[in-house]
Amino acid sequence: MQEAIKIPGTGAIIIRATTLRGGLSAGQWELFTDMRGAEQCAERLNTRLRYCVDNFSDKQAAIHYMTKCMYAERQAKYGAADSEPMRIMEDVLGEIYP
């Protein structure tokens, strides 16, 4: 995500970029960790989070995108659409998009 910040009285503009490094494990996402493939699901969610940071400047657009991803059957079967992972996603995006 890039944000243009105007410096009052100077006419200068600073571009601030946010980059998401690393990611959350299946346990940190609170997915069904006893299921085979839960870590791969966590990686897919982390990839989608990075996509949001790189492509959306609006928190609501990022939440909408992530919600669609988490409700997709491929992620939902690991519990990604449950309230706990959804809250974690909103918390993470809340830190990125103040």
C-alpha positions as CSV (number, residue, x, y, z in Angstrom):
1,M,0.0,0.0,0.0
2,Q,1.3,3.5,-0.8
3,E,0.0,6.6,0.8
4,A,0.7,10.1,-0.3
5,I,1.3,12.5,2.5
6,K,1.4,16.3,1.8
7,I,3.7,18.3,4.0
8,P,1.8,21.5,5.0
9,G,3.4,24.8,3.8
10,T,6.0,23.1,1.7
11,G,4.2,21.7,-1.3
12,A,6.3,18.5,-0.8
13,I,4.7,15.1,-1.0
14,I,6.1,12.0,0.7
15,I,5.0,8.6,-0.5
16,R,4.8,6.1,2.4
17,A,4.8,2.4,1.5
18,T,3.7,-0.4,3.7
19,T,5.1,-3.9,3.1
20,L,3.9,-7.1,4.8
21,R,6.7,-9.5,5.5
22,G,6.4,-13.0,7.0
23,G,3.0,-14.2,7.9
24,L,0.8,-16.1,10.4
25,S,0.9,-19.8,11.0
26,A,-2.2,-22.0,10.9
27,G,-2.3,-21.8,14.7
28,Q,-2.0,-18.0,14.7
29,W,-4.8,-17.8,12.2
30,E,-6.7,-20.1,14.5
31,L,-7.4,-22.6,11.7
32,F,-8.2,-26.2,12.2
33,T,-4.6,-27.2,12.8
34,D,-5.3,-30.9,13.2
35,M,-6.3,-31.0,9.5
36,R,-3.7,-31.9,6.9
37,G,-3.2,-28.9,4.7
38,A,-3.9,-26.2,7.4
39,E,-0.4,-24.7,7.0
40,Q,-0.9,-24.4,3.3
41,C,-4.2,-22.7,3.9
42,A,-2.4,-20.2,6.2
43,E,0.2,-19.5,3.5
44,R,-2.6,-18.8,1.0
45,L,-4.2,-16.4,3.5
46,N,-0.8,-14.7,4.0
47,T,-0.4,-14.4,0.2
48,R,-3.8,-12.7,0.0
49,L,-3.0,-10.4,2.9
50,R,0.2,-9.3,1.0
51,Y,-1.9,-8.8,-2.1
52,C,-4.2,-6.5,-0.1
53,V,-1.3,-4.4,1.2
54,D,0.2,-4.1,-2.3
55,N,-3.0,-3.3,-4.1
56,F,-5.6,-1.6,-1.8
57,S,-5.4,1.8,-0.1
58,D,-8.7,1.4,1.6
59,K,-9.3,-0.8,4.6
60,Q,-12.9,-1.7,3.7
61,A,-11.9,-2.9,0.2
62,A,-9.1,-5.0,1.8
63,I,-11.6,-6.5,4.3
64,H,-14.1,-7.3,1.6
65,Y,-11.4,-9.0,-0.5
66,M,-10.1,-11.0,2.4
67,T,-13.6,-12.1,3.5
68,K,-14.3,-13.4,0.0
69,C,-11.0,-15.3,0.1
70,M,-11.7,-16.8,3.6
71,Y,-15.2,-17.9,2.6
72,A,-14.0,-19.7,-0.5
73,E,-14.4,-23.4,0.0
74,R,-10.6,-24.0,-0.3
75,Q,-10.0,-22.0,2.9
76,A,-13.4,-22.4,4.6
77,K,-12.9,-26.1,5.1
78,Y,-9.9,-25.3,7.4
79,G,-12.1,-22.9,9.5
80,A,-11.0,-19.7,7.8
81,A,-14.6,-18.4,7.7
82,D,-15.1,-18.9,11.4
83,S,-15.3,-15.9,13.7
84,E,-11.8,-16.2,15.2
85,P,-9.8,-16.1,11.9
86,M,-12.1,-13.3,10.6
87,R,-11.3,-11.3,13.8
88,I,-7.6,-11.9,13.3
89,M,-7.8,-10.7,9.7
90,E,-9.6,-7.6,10.8
91,D,-7.1,-6.9,13.6
92,V,-4.2,-7.3,11.2
93,L,-5.8,-5.0,8.6
94,G,-6.6,-2.6,11.3
95,E,-2.9,-2.3,12.1
96,I,-2.1,-1.8,8.4
97,Y,-4.9,0.6,7.6
98,P,-5.3,2.9,10.6
